[in-house]
Amino acid sequence: MTQPRFQGIVPPMVTPLLTYDELDRSGTERLLEHLIEGGVSGVFILGTTGEAQCLSYRLRRELIELVTNVVAGRVSVLVGITDTAFAESVSLANHAASCGADALVLTTPYYFPVGQTELLGYTRRLVEKLSLPLMLYNMPSLTKVWFEIETLKQLAEDSRIVGVKDSSGDLEYYGRLTELKKLRPDWSILMGPEANLIESMQLGGDGGVHGGANIFPSLFVKCYNAWQQGDETKAREYEKQITALQAIYDIGKYGSRFIKAVKSGLGILEICSDHMAEPFNHFLEPERLKVAEILKTISTP
């Protein structure tokens, strides 16, 4: 069976909220239309930027249903199933499959760091229970565990695993990931940190999963397309705007500021609510004004 390939810009979608357990449904619909109009090739829900670990299982299921219904096959829908409980990952995966999602995304289990032997066995046992393709997600800064290259070489033997999204920010590791295509030419290797988009493609990557693409999807899509078409000059021009956008992540002082900044930007553009999931607070007016000033400087294509 030929598995799907995922490439281009696949934003890690924020989860628009009205309260800690109430989805901003109209905001979610506006955000999806904003992303699709911007030319993205897919959306990744219930990841880090989507605050998945803070959401109830009921809300996660509601979000999957809403997103798959609104997208209706226009772009790919990837659903994060990471959880500390194996059974909950399986349950969420089954729900995503029943709703018509295209693939699942799994980072390493968190809280109690898992060893590579345990991680290998865990991933294999989980894949056995899934009916959708699975993309692995390397996020060591938050889970404290890497998908090490030797582990990935063994997981590459399973055709149901279709690639890796890497948010480590380590370009040497990323380069080793792209070398895994010698084993699995069909694998998709996607970059997390948005400032590394062009460098990742130089290393053989297939695209990016960038939080800033929630705000300016067409900017990231045009950068990706320009590079793919061999127009480095234009790609670098778009990259300058992407780099300028990074200033919003310097606002605030807590680790959650990256998500707060993206949600604040979407609120300023009146696309969706900037409410954060518990235990986080959204940016207050002083921080929001700083985000607004930065957004004004971005020249969107």
Backbone torsions as a table, in degrees:
resi	resn	phi	psi	omega
1	MET	NA	129.5	178.4
2	THR	-79.2	123.5	-179.8
3	GLN	-88.0	152.8	-179.9
4	PRO	-69.3	152.4	173.0
5	ARG	-107.8	143.6	-179.8
6	PHE	-117.7	123.8	-177.9
7	GLN	-149.7	172.9	-176.5
8	GLY	84.6	-152.7	-178.1
9	ILE	-101.8	120.6	-178.7
10	VAL	-123.8	90.1	-175.7
11	PRO	-61.6	138.5	170.1
12	PRO	-79.1	98.9	-167.4
13	MET	-69.5	135.8	171.5
14	VAL	-67.3	160.7	174.4
15	THR	-103.1	104.3	179.6
16	PRO	-66.3	128.7	-176.5
17	LEU	-127.6	149.3	171.8
18	LEU	-101.2	-36.7	173.2
19	THR	-139.0	-174.6	-176.9
20	TYR	-63.7	-21.8	-178.0
21	ASP	-135.1	26.1	179.6
22	GLU	-129.4	122.6	-178.9
23	LEU	-75.4	139.5	171.2
24	ASP	-83.3	87.2	-171.6
25	ARG	-66.8	-45.5	-179.6
26	SER	-66.9	-36.1	177.0
27	GLY	-66.0	-37.7	177.9
28	THR	-64.0	-41.4	178.6
29	GLU	-64.3	-42.9	178.4
30	ARG	-63.9	-40.6	-179.8
31	LEU	-63.4	-43.8	179.7
32	LEU	-61.7	-42.8	178.6
33	GLU	-65.1	-37.7	177.2
34	HIS	-60.3	-43.2	-178.4
35	LEU	-70.5	-44.9	-178.3
36	ILE	-66.3	-41.1	176.5
37	GLU	-61.7	-31.2	179.8
38	GLY	-75.8	-6.7	173.3
39	GLY	95.2	13.7	-178.8
40	VAL	-65.6	156.1	-179.4
41	SER	-96.3	-8.2	177.9
42	GLY	-173.7	172.2	173.1
43	VAL	-130.3	143.0	178.7
44	PHE	-114.6	111.3	-179.0
45	ILE	-104.8	157.3	177.4
46	LEU	63.9	37.9	171.9
47	GLY	-103.2	-158.8	179.7
48	THR	-60.8	-50.9	-179.6
49	THR	-64.3	-25.5	178.3
50	GLY	-83.6	4.2	177.2
51	GLU	54.6	34.0	-172.0
52	ALA	-55.2	-40.3	-174.7
53	GLN	-66.7	-14.2	-178.4
54	CYS	-99.0	-2.2	-172.5
55	LEU	-101.3	145.9	176.2
56	SER	-67.7	156.5	178.1
57	TYR	-64.4	-33.9	177.8
58	ARG	-60.8	-45.6	-178.7
59	LEU	-68.4	-37.1	178.5
60	ARG	-60.5	-41.9	179.3
61	ARG	-66.0	-40.8	178.6
62	GLU	-61.8	-41.6	-179.8
63	LEU	-63.8	-44.0	180.0
64	ILE	-59.8	-44.4	180.0
65	GLU	-62.1	-45.8	-177.7
66	LEU	-64.7	-46.8	-176.5
67	VAL	-63.8	-46.7	-178.7
68	THR	-65.4	-34.6	178.3
69	ASN	-68.1	-44.4	-177.6
70	VAL	-70.5	-42.7	-178.8
71	VAL	-66.7	-41.9	173.8
72	ALA	49.9	43.3	174.4
73	GLY	80.9	2.2	-177.9
74	ARG	-70.5	-34.4	173.0
75	VAL	-139.0	170.3	179.5
76	SER	-73.3	146.7	174.8
77	VAL	-118.7	117.7	177.2
78	LEU	-107.9	135.2	-172.9
79	VAL	-120.1	124.4	176.4
80	GLY	-73.4	132.8	-179.2
81	ILE	-121.9	12.9	-178.3
82	THR	-60.9	134.9	178.3
83	ASP	-160.1	160.5	175.5
84	THR	-78.7	-15.5	179.8
85	ALA	-108.2	121.2	-179.7
86	PHE	-53.9	-46.4	-176.2
87	ALA	-62.5	-35.0	-179.8
88	GLU	-70.9	-34.6	175.7
89	SER	-63.3	-43.6	179.2
90	VAL	-63.2	-44.8	-178.3
91	SER	-62.4	-44.1	180.0
92	LEU	-66.8	-37.5	177.8
93	ALA	-62.8	-41.9	178.5
94	ASN	-64.0	-39.7	178.5
95	HIS	-64.6	-43.4	179.4
96	ALA	-60.8	-40.6	179.1
97	ALA	-64.8	-41.8	-179.1
98	SER	-66.6	-25.0	179.6
99	CYS	-86.6	-10.4	178.1
100	GLY	97.5	19.0	175.9
101	ALA	-64.9	162.4	-175.3
102	ASP	-96.5	-30.1	-176.6
103	ALA	-162.1	167.6	-180.0
104	LEU	-118.0	157.3	-179.7
105	VAL	-131.6	133.7	-175.5
106	LEU	-134.4	122.2	169.9
107	THR	-97.8	176.6	-176.8
108	THR	-69.7	145.1	177.4
109	PRO	-57.0	148.1	-174.6
110	TYR	-121.1	179.4	-178.1
111	TYR	86.6	-63.3	177.1
112	PHE	-107.0	106.8	-173.5
113	PRO	-54.0	133.2	-176.8
114	VAL	-98.6	145.0	176.5
115	GLY	-78.4	162.6	-175.7
116	GLN	-65.0	-37.2	177.4
117	THR	-63.4	-42.6	177.5
118	GLU	-65.7	-40.2	-179.4
119	LEU	-63.3	-40.6	178.8
120	LEU	-62.0	-48.2	180.0
121	GLY	-65.6	-41.7	179.0
122	TYR	-59.4	-48.1	-177.4
123	THR	-64.3	-42.5	179.1
124	ARG	-63.0	-42.8	-179.7
125	ARG	-66.1	-35.3	179.9
126	LEU	-70.1	-46.0	-178.3
127	VAL	-57.5	-34.8	179.2
128	GLU	-58.7	-25.0	-175.3
129	LYS	-100.1	2.2	-176.0
130	LEU	-101.6	146.5	177.3
131	SER	-106.9	-3.8	177.8
132	LEU	-113.5	156.4	174.7
133	PRO	-59.6	152.8	-177.1
134	LEU	-122.5	129.4	171.0
135	MET	-104.6	135.4	178.3
136	LEU	-87.9	153.1	-170.9
137	TYR	-134.1	109.1	-179.9
138	ASN	-89.2	110.0	-176.7
139	MET	-136.3	62.8	-171.2
140	PRO	-65.8	-23.8	-178.4
141	SER	-65.2	-27.2	-179.1
142	LEU	-105.7	-35.2	-177.6
143	THR	-92.0	-14.2	180.0
144	LYS	69.7	10.2	-179.5
145	VAL	-134.8	136.1	176.5
146	TRP	-94.9	150.7	159.1
147	PHE	-81.9	94.8	-176.7
148	GLU	-68.9	153.2	-173.0
149	ILE	-59.2	-41.4	-179.4
150	GLU	-64.1	-35.6	176.1
151	THR	-65.7	-42.6	-179.8
152	LEU	-65.9	-34.7	177.6
153	LYS	-59.4	-39.3	179.1
154	GLN	-73.2	-37.7	178.4
155	LEU	-69.8	-23.3	179.2
156	ALA	-65.0	-15.5	178.8
157	GLU	-71.4	-14.9	-178.8
158	ASP	-97.0	115.8	-175.4
159	SER	-67.3	-15.4	-179.7
160	ARG	-78.0	-13.7	174.8
161	ILE	-92.6	125.9	-166.8
162	VAL	-114.1	4.5	176.5
163	GLY	155.1	-169.6	-176.2
164	VAL	-139.3	135.0	167.3
165	LYS	-103.5	128.2	-177.4
166	ASP	-115.6	122.2	176.8
167	SER	-115.6	22.4	-179.1
168	SER	-73.4	-27.0	-175.1
169	GLY	79.0	5.0	-178.5
170	ASP	-96.3	103.6	-174.8
171	LEU	-69.7	-28.0	176.1
172	GLU	-64.7	-44.0	176.7
173	TYR	-62.4	-43.0	-179.0
174	TYR	-60.1	-40.9	177.8
175	GLY	-61.1	-37.1	177.9
176	ARG	-69.6	-32.2	175.4
177	LEU	-61.4	-46.0	-177.6
178	THR	-65.2	-26.2	176.6
179	GLU	-67.6	-19.8	177.7
180	LEU	-66.3	-13.1	176.6
181	LYS	-65.7	-17.1	174.2
182	LYS	-65.2	-31.6	176.6
183	LEU	-85.7	-38.9	-176.7
184	ARG	-133.8	83.9	-179.8
185	PRO	-59.4	-20.3	-178.9
186	ASP	-85.5	-5.5	-178.1
187	TRP	-68.3	145.5	172.1
188	SER	-101.2	128.6	177.9
189	ILE	-116.0	113.2	-173.4
190	LEU	-114.5	144.4	-177.8
191	MET	-96.9	137.9	175.8
192	GLY	-86.0	-67.1	-177.6
193	PRO	-57.1	124.0	-169.5
194	GLU	-72.1	-26.3	179.4
195	ALA	-67.5	-14.8	-177.6
196	ASN	-99.4	13.7	-174.2
197	LEU	-56.7	-53.6	-176.5
198	ILE	-66.9	-42.8	178.8
199	GLU	-59.6	-37.9	-179.4
200	SER	-66.4	-36.9	179.5
201	MET	-72.5	-32.0	174.6
202	GLN	-62.1	-30.6	179.6
203	LEU	-84.7	-1.0	178.4
204	GLY	103.2	12.4	178.7
205	GLY	-70.7	169.5	-173.5
206	ASP	-112.1	1.5	179.3
207	GLY	146.5	-165.8	-173.0
208	GLY	-137.0	150.8	175.5
209	VAL	-118.5	86.1	-166.4
210	HIS	-114.8	127.7	-178.5
211	GLY	-59.6	-38.1	-179.0
212	GLY	-63.7	-19.1	178.8
213	ALA	-70.3	-13.9	170.1
214	ASN	-61.3	-38.8	-174.6
215	ILE	-84.1	-51.6	-176.9
216	PHE	-123.6	69.9	-176.0
217	PRO	-59.1	-40.0	-175.7
218	SER	-67.0	-28.9	178.3
219	LEU	-62.1	-46.6	-179.2
220	PHE	-70.1	-40.2	-179.9
221	VAL	-63.5	-41.9	-178.7
222	LYS	-70.9	-32.6	174.8
223	CYS	-63.7	-47.3	179.9
224	TYR	-61.0	-47.7	-177.3
225	ASN	-63.6	-41.3	-179.6
226	ALA	-60.8	-42.3	179.7
227	TRP	-66.0	-43.1	-179.4
228	GLN	-63.2	-30.0	-179.6
229	GLN	-87.7	2.2	176.6
230	GLY	83.1	11.8	-179.8
231	ASP	-97.2	81.4	-176.0
232	GLU	-65.9	-36.0	-179.2
233	THR	-58.6	-47.9	-179.4
234	LYS	-68.8	-39.0	179.0
235	ALA	-60.2	-42.1	-179.8
236	ARG	-67.3	-31.4	176.6
237	GLU	-64.6	-43.7	177.3
238	TYR	-66.4	-35.6	179.8
239	GLU	-61.7	-35.5	178.6
240	LYS	-60.7	-38.8	179.0
241	GLN	-69.7	-39.0	177.3
242	ILE	-62.8	-41.2	178.3
243	THR	-63.8	-41.0	178.9
244	ALA	-63.0	-35.0	179.7
245	LEU	-65.1	-26.0	-178.1
246	GLN	-58.0	-20.2	-177.9
247	ALA	-60.7	-24.1	179.8
248	ILE	-67.0	-22.8	-178.6
249	TYR	-81.5	-7.3	177.0
250	ASP	-89.0	-5.3	180.0
251	ILE	-85.0	139.0	-177.7
252	GLY	86.4	169.7	-172.9
253	LYS	-127.9	-1.4	-177.6
254	TYR	-105.2	163.2	-177.8
255	GLY	-60.0	-27.0	-178.8
256	SER	-78.4	0.9	-174.9
257	ARG	-62.1	-26.9	-179.7
258	PHE	-63.4	-43.9	179.7
259	ILE	-73.1	-39.5	178.6
260	LYS	-58.6	-41.6	-178.1
261	ALA	-64.6	-43.1	-179.7
262	VAL	-66.2	-44.9	179.9
263	LYS	-65.1	-37.6	177.7
264	SER	-62.1	-43.5	178.7
265	GLY	-60.7	-41.1	179.4
266	LEU	-68.2	-34.7	176.5
267	GLY	-67.0	-41.0	178.6
268	ILE	-61.6	-37.6	178.9
269	LEU	-81.5	1.8	178.0
270	GLU	58.9	37.4	177.3
271	ILE	-91.2	-43.8	178.9
272	CYS	-157.0	171.6	178.6
273	SER	-64.7	150.4	176.3
274	ASP	-101.3	15.0	-179.8
275	HIS	-61.0	136.3	179.0
276	MET	-100.7	153.1	174.0
277	ALA	-72.5	149.7	175.0
278	GLU	-59.5	138.5	15.0
279	PRO	-102.0	23.6	-172.1
280	PHE	-97.7	151.4	176.6
281	ASN	-104.8	147.1	174.6
282	HIS	-76.4	164.3	177.2
283	PHE	-60.9	136.8	173.7
284	LEU	-83.6	178.8	-169.7
285	GLU	-57.1	-42.5	-179.9
286	PRO	-59.3	-43.2	179.5
287	GLU	-70.3	-38.4	179.9
288	ARG	-62.0	-39.4	178.6
289	LEU	-64.3	-36.4	178.1
290	LYS	-65.7	-41.1	177.4
291	VAL	-61.9	-44.3	-178.5
292	ALA	-60.1	-41.5	-179.9
293	GLU	-63.6	-39.2	179.2
294	ILE	-68.0	-42.1	-179.8
295	LEU	-60.1	-33.3	179.8
296	LYS	-64.5	-25.1	-176.7
297	THR	-84.0	-11.5	-176.0
298	ILE	-84.3	124.3	178.9
299	SER	-93.5	98.2	-177.6
300	THR	-81.1	140.2	-178.7
301	PRO	-71.8	NA	NA
